[in-house]
């Protein structure tokens, strides 16, 4: 049976993620899984999004392949691998409600960081290797749980003050490699089911369309207005997910 609500939300979520891959709306792409969690289990949403992200990653690294800060990647990727393995280890012991709560908290932290930026307080600090490994690990863990690794990644990378071209290129390569790391764990966890792959295949063109439109519009629209609206909507979404997660974790069994 065709579920119009599901497909409307799924198309919107994947389209926004595609826009974010172009650099048009930055970390707003983390709304993908939280938005999908409104119409499907959060774990299934995470698994379904991975093939879509990998297809967009392939296009993004081709578009931004010329300038990469390999030093940053060398510092952050070992931490990202450790975070991915930690997420894999924890996956079997957490419930769907706990995953939903984690997604909501991560999303809410992103909104708070946008209002009171941690990143600005870190500007000018030397690029500490342990600091980079730590935030790479946090990015790996949050990315494994809900594909929300962008905020911790940016906490370390934005204060490095790379040029926009180098930043976009380095970001594209970091998340392409990080998402590839998740393939084996997701396979063994059953996240790459036939159903998820079929849904992902139908949504890949939507993500690529979002990426293409984002590349076209990135210098043609005022992103500030979009950000203001997006942060309000994401904040409301985060509160809804936290509410549902808390209800599932603390009150379901009591009832």
C-alpha positions in Angstrom: 0.0 0.0 0.0 1.3 3.4 -1.0 1.9 5.6 2.1 1.7 9.2 0.9 2.9 10.6 4.3 6.0 8.4 4.4 7.1 9.3 0.8 6.4 13.0 1.3 8.6 13.1 4.4 11.2 10.8 2.9 11.5 12.9 -0.3 11.8 16.1 1.8 14.4 14.7 4.1 16.6 13.3 1.3 16.3 16.5 -0.7 17.5 18.6 2.2 20.4 16.2 2.8 21.3 16.6 -0.9 21.2 20.4 -0.6 23.5 20.2 2.4 26.0 18.1 0.5 26.4 21.1 -1.9 27.4 23.4 1.0 24.2 25.4 0.6 22.7 24.7 4.0 25.7 23.1 5.8 24.9 21.0 8.8 21.1 21.4 8.3 21.4 18.1 6.4 21.5 16.3 9.8 17.7 16.8 9.8 17.5 13.8 7.5 17.3 11.0 10.1 15.3 12.9 12.7 12.7 13.8 10.0 12.5 10.3 8.8 12.2 9.1 12.4 8.7 10.7 12.4 7.5 8.1 9.9 9.7 5.1 10.4 11.8 3.5 13.2 15.0 5.5 13.8 17.2 2.5 13.2 15.6 1.7 9.8 15.9 5.4 8.9 19.7 5.3 9.6 20.1 2.1 7.5 18.1 3.4 4.6 19.9 6.7 4.4 23.4 5.1 4.2 23.2 4.0 0.5 21.7 7.4 -0.4 24.5 9.2 1.4 27.2 7.1 -0.3 25.8 7.9 -3.8 25.8 11.7 -2.9 29.3 11.3 -1.4 30.6 9.9 -4.7 29.3 13.0 -6.6 30.5 15.4 -3.9 34.1 14.1 -3.8 34.2 14.4 -7.6 33.0 18.0 -7.5 35.4 19.0 -4.7 38.3 16.7 -5.5 40.9 19.4 -6.2 41.8 20.7 -2.8 41.9 18.5 0.3 43.6 19.1 3.6 45.0 15.6 4.1 46.5 16.6 7.4 43.1 17.2 8.9 41.8 13.9 7.6 44.9 12.1 9.0 44.1 13.5 12.4 40.4 13.0 12.5 39.8 9.7 10.7 41.5 7.4 13.3 39.1 8.9 15.9 36.2 8.5 13.4 37.0 4.8 13.0 37.1 4.4 16.8 33.7 6.2 17.1 32.3 3.9 14.4 33.4 0.8 16.3 32.0 2.1 19.5 28.7 2.8 17.8 28.7 -0.8 16.5 29.4 -2.2 19.9 26.6 -0.2 21.5 24.0 -0.8 18.8 23.0 -4.3 20.1 22.4 -3.1 23.7 20.3 0.0 23.0 16.6 0.2 22.3 14.7 2.0 19.5 13.5 4.5 22.1 17.0 5.2 23.3 18.2 5.7 19.6 15.3 8.1 19.1 16.2 10.0 22.3 19.9 10.1 21.2 18.9 11.5 17.8 16.7 14.2 19.4 19.5 15.2 21.9 22.1 15.4 19.1 19.8 17.5 17.0 19.0 19.8 19.9 22.7 20.2 20.7 23.2 21.3 17.1 20.6 24.0 17.5 22.1 25.2 20.8 25.5 25.3 19.2 24.1 27.5 16.4 22.7 29.9 19.0 25.7 29.9 21.3 28.5 28.6 19.0 31.2 26.6 20.7 33.2 26.8 17.5 33.6 30.6 17.8 35.1 30.2 21.2 37.7 27.8 19.8 38.9 30.0 17.0 42.6 30.8 17.0 43.5 27.8 19.1 46.3 25.6 17.7 45.2 22.5 15.8 45.8 19.9 18.6 46.0 16.3 17.4 44.3 14.8 20.5 41.5 17.4 20.1 41.1 16.4 16.5 41.1 12.7 17.3 38.5 13.3 20.1 36.1 15.3 17.8 36.7 12.8 15.0 35.6 10.1 17.4 32.5 12.0 18.4 31.7 12.6 14.8 32.1 8.8 14.1 29.8 7.8 16.9 27.0 10.3 16.2 27.3 9.6 12.5 26.9 5.9 13.2 23.8 6.4 15.4 22.0 8.9 13.1 24.2 10.3 10.4 24.7 13.5 12.5 28.4 13.8 12.5 28.6 17.2 11.0 28.4 19.4 14.2 31.3 17.7 16.0 33.3 17.6 12.8 32.8 21.3 12.4 33.7 22.1 16.0 37.3 21.0 15.1 37.6 22.0 11.5 35.9 25.5 11.3 38.4 27.1 13.7 41.2 25.9 11.4 40.1 28.7 9.0 40.5 26.7 5.8 39.5 28.4 2.6 35.9 27.6 1.5 37.1 25.4 -1.3 39.5 23.4 0.9 36.9 23.1 3.7 34.2 21.8 1.3 36.7 19.3 -0.3 38.0 18.1 3.1 34.4 17.7 4.4 33.3 15.8 1.3 36.2 13.3 1.7 35.8 12.9 5.4 32.2 11.9 5.3 32.6 9.8 2.2 35.3 7.7 4.0 33.3 7.7 7.3 30.1 6.5 5.5 32.1 3.8 3.7 33.4 2.7 7.2 29.8 2.0 8.2 29.0 -0.4 5.4 30.3 -3.6 7.1 28.8 -2.9 10.5 25.5 -1.9 9.0 25.5 -5.1 6.9 26.0 -7.3 9.9 23.4 -5.4 11.9 20.8 -6.0 9.2 20.4 -2.3 8.4 21.0 -2.9 4.7 17.9 -5.0 4.3 16.3 -5.6 0.9 13.4 -3.2 1.9 15.8 -0.5 3.0 17.9 -0.9 -0.2 14.8 -0.7 -2.4 13.6 2.5 -0.7 17.1 4.0 -0.9 17.3 3.2 -4.6 14.1 5.2 -5.2 15.3 8.1 -3.2 18.9 8.4 -4.6 17.7 10.5 -7.6 16.0 12.9 -5.1 19.2 13.3 -3.2 21.2 13.9 -6.4 18.7 16.4 -7.5 19.0 18.3 -4.2 22.8 18.2 -4.6 22.6 19.5 -8.1 20.2 22.3 -7.3 22.3 23.2 -4.2 25.4 23.5 -6.4 23.5 25.8 -8.8 21.9 27.9 -6.0 24.8 28.2 -3.6 25.8 31.6 -4.9 22.4 32.8 -6.0 20.3 32.9 -2.8 20.4 34.5 0.6 21.1 31.6 2.9 20.6 33.6 6.1 16.8 33.6 5.8 16.8 29.9 5.1 19.0 29.3 8.2 16.7 31.2 10.5 13.7 29.3 9.4 15.5 26.0 9.3 16.9 26.4 12.9 13.4 27.1 14.2 11.9 24.0 12.5 14.9 21.8 13.5 14.6 23.0 17.1 10.9 22.0 17.2 11.6 18.7 15.6 14.4 18.0 18.1 12.0 18.8 21.0 9.4 16.4 19.6 12.0 13.6 19.2 13.4 14.1 22.7 9.8 14.0 24.1 9.0 10.8 22.2 12.4 9.3 23.3 11.9 10.2 26.9 8.4 8.8 26.9 9.6 5.5 25.3 12.6 5.1 27.6 11.2 6.1 31.0 7.4 5.7 30.8 6.5 2.8 28.5 7.6 0.1 30.9 6.0 2.0 33.8 2.7 1.9 32.0 
